[in-house]
Amino acid sequence: MKEGSTLFVRIDYKNYKNGESEVTEQVAIASAQYLKKLSEERYLTAGVFGDMTTEEIDGAMVIFEAENLAEAKAISDADPVFQGGLYHYEIKQWHVMVTAIEQ
């Protein structure tokens, strides 16, 4: 992470109104590939909410670097997981105040 970076937190929620029950494996793989590519260009960390042993996933969180809210929304909107409307997201600008020093 670069000094002076602006971070955004994206929290993904299941859109139960959609009627579908699960993200297809193809969409999940495409989303993971998209996030991996982004992580090569900018600070990014991501993970899911749920039980990985049962694969019951009910959301996710992505923390990433962007210049401003408009860019953060554009990055999020381009993620394949949102194309089908199964998930929606909330995005917040995050001001980091404390970080751990790697030893």
C-alpha positions in Angstrom: 0.0 0.0 0.0 1.4 3.4 -1.0 1.6 6.3 1.4 -1.5 8.5 1.1 -3.5 5.7 -0.5 -7.3 5.9 -0.2 -8.9 2.6 0.7 -12.4 1.5 0.1 -14.3 -1.4 1.8 -16.9 -3.2 -0.3 -19.3 -5.5 1.5 -21.2 -7.8 -0.7 -24.6 -9.1 0.3 -26.8 -11.8 -1.2 -29.7 -10.3 -3.1 -32.4 -12.7 -1.9 -35.0 -10.9 -4.1 -33.3 -12.2 -7.2 -34.8 -15.7 -6.8 -31.6 -17.5 -7.7 -29.9 -19.4 -4.8 -26.3 -19.6 -5.7 -23.5 -18.0 -7.8 -22.5 -20.5 -10.5 -19.0 -21.9 -10.3 -18.2 -20.1 -13.6 -19.2 -16.7 -12.2 -17.3 -17.4 -8.9 -14.1 -18.3 -10.9 -14.5 -15.2 -13.1 -14.9 -13.0 -10.1 -11.8 -14.5 -8.4 -9.8 -14.0 -11.5 -11.0 -10.4 -11.8 -10.0 -9.7 -8.1 -6.6 -11.4 -8.6 -5.8 -9.3 -11.6 -6.8 -6.1 -9.6 -4.5 -7.2 -6.8 -1.6 -7.2 -9.2 -2.3 -3.5 -10.0 -3.2 -2.1 -6.6 -3.6 -3.0 -2.9 -6.4 -5.4 -2.5 -7.5 -8.1 0.0 -10.7 -10.1 -0.2 -12.5 -12.9 1.6 -16.0 -14.4 2.0 -18.4 -14.6 5.0 -19.7 -18.1 5.7 -18.6 -21.6 6.4 -16.0 -22.9 4.0 -16.4 -26.5 5.2 -20.0 -26.5 4.0 -19.5 -23.9 1.3 -22.4 -21.9 2.6 -21.3 -18.4 1.6 -23.6 -15.4 2.3 -21.4 -12.5 1.4 -17.9 -11.1 1.0 -15.7 -8.2 1.8 -13.1 -6.6 -0.4 -10.7 -3.9 0.7 -9.0 -2.1 -2.1 -7.2 1.0 -3.2 -8.9 3.6 -5.5 -8.5 7.2 -6.3 -12.0 8.2 -5.3 -15.6 6.8 -4.8 -16.4 6.9 -8.5 -13.4 4.7 -9.3 -14.2 2.4 -6.5 -17.8 2.0 -7.8 -16.5 1.4 -11.3 -14.1 -1.3 -10.1 -16.9 -2.9 -8.1 -19.4 -2.8 -10.9 -17.0 -4.5 -13.3 -16.8 -7.6 -11.0 -18.6 -10.5 -12.7 -20.3 -11.5 -9.5 -22.6 -8.5 -9.8 -23.6 -8.9 -13.4 -26.4 -11.3 -12.7 -27.9 -9.4 -9.8 -27.4 -12.2 -7.3 -25.3 -10.0 -5.0 -25.3 -6.3 -4.3 -22.8 -4.2 -2.5 -22.3 -1.4 -0.1 -19.0 0.6 -0.4 -17.4 2.8 2.2 -14.3 5.0 2.2 -11.9 3.7 4.9 -9.4 5.8 6.7 -6.7 3.5 8.1 -5.5 4.7 11.5 -3.5 1.8 12.8 -1.6 -0.9 11.0 0.6 -3.8 12.3 4.3 -3.7 11.5 5.5 -6.9 9.9 8.4 -8.4 11.9 
